[in-house]
Amino acid sequence: MARPMIDALRPGPAQPDDEGVFLAHVATEGWVPGDPQPIKPGGVQWPAGKAVALSGTSHNVLVDGALQVGVAQLQRVGNEIHALGQFWLELPPAQAAWAVLRRLGSKATWSLGYRTLERTQPTTEERARGVKEWLTRVEALEISPTPTPANPGTGTLLLKSRAEAERVFTELPQRYARQQERLNREITEIFGQMRRQLRRTG
């Protein structure tokens, strides 16, 4: 039997199904009001099938050299980067972080830790909107819950059972694709109606 999605990311025995599992929106590509260093669409990169580290708080794995408290798998849904992860609750720092996350629920915000590989300067118009530079390519290394995310709009999407989190994680890209197809059909129909109207009035 294949190992569950999250178990495949961690060595050792699996935790009980519903412990420490979360689904979160950890970053947004493209310009977001309030972000002076936005990431270009498609700029976040990570090796396929490779997990990223999970910090307990405020990127302490990258900033302070703290031990990671779990792992997460990333995926792109439109211009959002989502993470399906699990805290290793045998570790006291993971227990503390998970307790705070459960208390905050959907109000908990997240951040993506990365290494910048390429950057570019903004246009004059973009600079007027507050963009100091564009990050055109970054390597995702870690994610972290944080009260002060650099990228506004992040949040916890789900704190439920492992099965439910994995199901939603798998379905979200499909839902987004269907929404885009429906939107494209609606736009095409609107333009068709406009062309027919112009022919009748012309």
N, C-alpha and C positions, 0 to 999 in steps of 0.2 A: 504494500500500500504506500502511495506517495505521502511524504510528510506534509503537514499543513504548511501554508505559505510562510508564516512567521517562523515556525520551527526550523525550516530549511535555512534560515538566516543565522541561527545561533547553534553553537556546539552544546553538547551535554543534554541532559534530560529536559523534556518539555515541561513548562509550567501548566497548572490547571487552565482550562480553556478560557476562562473569563478574567484572568488576572493580568493587569498591566497592559491591556491591549487598547490601542487608540488609532484613530484616523484623523489626520490633521492637514490643513492647508498651511504650508510652511513658507511659501514664497510666491510672488507674482512677477512674471516677466512683462516687459513693456513699461511705459511710464505710468506711475501711480502718484497722485498728488501727495506731496510731503516727502518723497524719496529723492534725495539729491544724487544718488548713484544707482539709477535703475539698470536692470539687466535687459539686454536686447532680447526680443522674442526668439526662443530657441537657443538662448545662450547658456542655460544651465546644462551641464554635462555630467554624466556618471557612467561607469562601466555597467553594461547590461548584466543584471542578476547579482550585482555586488551591493551589499548592505552598507549603509553609512552609520556612523556612531551616533548614539543618543546621549546628550548631556543632561545632567540633572537640572541645571538652571543657567541661563545667561552665557551659554557657550563655554562653560568652565573646562570642558575637555580641551578646546583649542586655546583658550586664554590662559588658564591656570595649570594646564597639564594634568587635570583631574582624570581619574579613571572613568571610562564610559559606563553608563548605567543601563544600557540596552542597545537595541539595534532598530533600524527602520529601512524599509524598501521604498524607493521613490517612483513616482510616475508623473507624467505631464498630462493635464486635463485642460485643453485650451491654452490659456496663458497662465494657468496656475500649476504649481508644483505641490503634489499631495504626498503624504507619507503615511504608510501603514507600519506601525511599530509596536514594540513591546518592551516595557521596563523589566529588568531582571530583579524581581522583588526579593530575592535572597540577599540583596545588597541594601544596607540601611539608607544610603543616599537615594536609591531608587524608590524605596518605600516612602520617603519624605516627599519626593517629587510627585509620585503618583497620588499621594493624599491631597496635595495642593491642587493637582490637576482635576481630581474628582470633585473637589470643593468648588472650583471655579467653573467647571463644565464648559459650555460653549464660549464663555468669556475669556478662557485662557488663550493667550496669543503665542505665536511661534516665530522662530527665525531660522534661516538656513545659513550654516557656516560653510564657507567656500574659499578656494584659492583663485585669485584673479589671474587669468591667462592672457586676456587681451582686453584693451580698453580703447575708447575713441572719444574725441571731443564733441560736445553738442553743437547744434546750430545756434545762431543768435536767438531765434525764436524759442528754442528749447531752453536756452540759458535763462531767458526772461521768465520761463515757467519754474525756474529753480533747479534745473538739471545742471550739475557741476561736471559730470562726465558719464558716459555710457560704458557699462561693462558688457563687452560684446561676447566674451566667452569666459565662463567660470567653471571650476571643478568642484562639485558638491562633495563635502567631506563629513558633514555632521549637521544634525538638527538639534534645536533646543527650545524648550518652553522659556519664555522671557516676558517680563512685564513691559519692556520697552523695545518692541521689534523695530528694526530699521525699515522694514518693508510693511507699510500699513495694510490692513485688511486681512491679515492672517487669522487663523482661529482653529479651534478644535471642532471637528465635524462629527465625531462619533466616539462614545465611550461605552461600548456594549460588548456583547460576546465576540469571541474570536471569529466564529462562523459568520456573524452578521457583518463585522468589520471587513473581513476578506471578501464577502459577497459585494458589498458596496464599493470597495476598492476596485474590484474587477469590473463592475457595471458602470462606474462613473464615466470612463472614456467613451463607452458605447452610447450612454445617454447624451453626452455632449455632441457626438457625431450625428445622432438623430436630430437633435435640436438645430444644428447647423444646416443639415439637409432641409429641414422644414422651413427654416428662415430663408435659405436660398430659393426654395420653391415660391415662397410668398413674395420675395423681391422680384423674381422673374415674372410672376403673375401681375404684380403692380405695374411693372414697366410695360408688359404686354397690353394691359388696359389703357395705359397712357398713350401708347402708340396707336391703338385702335381709335381712341378718342380724337387724337390729332388728325388721323386720316379722315374721320367723319366731319370734323370742323374745317378741314383744309379744302 
